[in-house]
Amino acid sequence: GGSGTHLPPRLGQQVVAFLETCDGRKPFLLQYYTKAAHCQDGDPWPFQSDHRYDSAFTDVTVPRPLTATAAHFARLPKFLRESEARRRWKVRFADPAMYQKSVKDYYRLVMGVDDVIGRMVRVLKSKNLYQNTVIIFTSDNGFYLGEHGLAGKWFMHEESIRLPLVICDPRLPGVRQGRRESSPALNIDIAPTILELAGVPVPESVQGRSLVPLLRGQPVEWRSEFFYEHPFEHARIPMSEGVRGPRFKYVRYTSLDPVVEELYDLERDPREEHNLAGDPSMADRLKQQRNKWRVWREKVK
């Protein structure tokens, strides 16, 4: 935004400059971190995309998420309806025009990142390095685009905790390329993956696991659930912890007194529209999930 060069292309120039110094004789590691598609908190223009993308998406109407309704928002407990996620919704998604502007600017920011990745790939190919270079693309968090009447992240809805993860390894056989893997990967898996790809031993203390066996299609025992925590202190963001399993998700708002729980059956209710924590017929399942949370909490604290 503002006057100078937009950050993604500026970082892109540094990425290209670094890659121009590389050759096949010496291994290299390039880490490209970008602020996009983050918002400018407190600015009247929250998603400040590069003006070169101003005409993108002008002839489309982005459909609103199915849960972006007043009725869905009304189902939320009072503390979520008054949370920071609702406060930011009001300045990003509160009316149809604002929604279109914010979401399109958000996608334009993503385009800026995508273009830098494209430049990176072109340089690697031009220097004959692409075939022996692994590219890992991921993010720090998911993001509500109005789902449940919310904005931001912080909470344990799928929109908030699911991240993009793309791993491109041109050395893999053709049948292993272009595949979608359903096993749950976590951000703590990225470091051990990089270490194994580089032929470096993974320290015992690392909590994550290398994703290389999944990439190569090797038989491996894998996690089916994981522990989630958001212990950040904020006046309008209650802390939460939980366990996300293959079918059920348990959420516990730990900083509230009394504690509030949520239980979702993701198989029957993938959009998390029905909290089953108060359903008497689900009492045993709730107890089981609460116990899982307790065991996990002890294990990772």
Secondary structure as GFF3:
##gff-version 3
##sequence-region A 1 301
A	DSSP	alpha_helix	7	20	.	.	.	ID=ss1
A	DSSP	three_ten_helix	51	53	.	.	.	ID=ss2
A	DSSP	alpha_helix	70	75	.	.	.	ID=ss3
A	DSSP	alpha_helix	78	81	.	.	.	ID=ss4
A	DSSP	alpha_helix	84	92	.	.	.	ID=ss5
A	DSSP	alpha_helix	96	126	.	.	.	ID=ss6
A	DSSP	three_ten_helix	130	132	.	.	.	ID=ss7
A	DSSP	beta_strand	135	138	.	.	.	ID=ss8
A	DSSP	beta_strand	144	145	.	.	.	ID=ss9
A	DSSP	three_ten_helix	147	149	.	.	.	ID=ss10
A	DSSP	beta_strand	151	152	.	.	.	ID=ss11
A	DSSP	alpha_helix	158	161	.	.	.	ID=ss12
A	DSSP	beta_strand	165	168	.	.	.	ID=ss13
A	DSSP	three_ten_helix	174	176	.	.	.	ID=ss14
A	DSSP	three_ten_helix	187	189	.	.	.	ID=ss15
A	DSSP	alpha_helix	190	197	.	.	.	ID=ss16
A	DSSP	alpha_helix	212	216	.	.	.	ID=ss17
A	DSSP	beta_strand	226	230	.	.	.	ID=ss18
A	DSSP	beta_strand	240	244	.	.	.	ID=ss19
A	DSSP	beta_strand	248	253	.	.	.	ID=ss20
A	DSSP	beta_strand	260	265	.	.	.	ID=ss21
A	DSSP	three_ten_helix	280	282	.	.	.	ID=ss22
A	DSSP	alpha_helix	283	300	.	.	.	ID=ss23
###
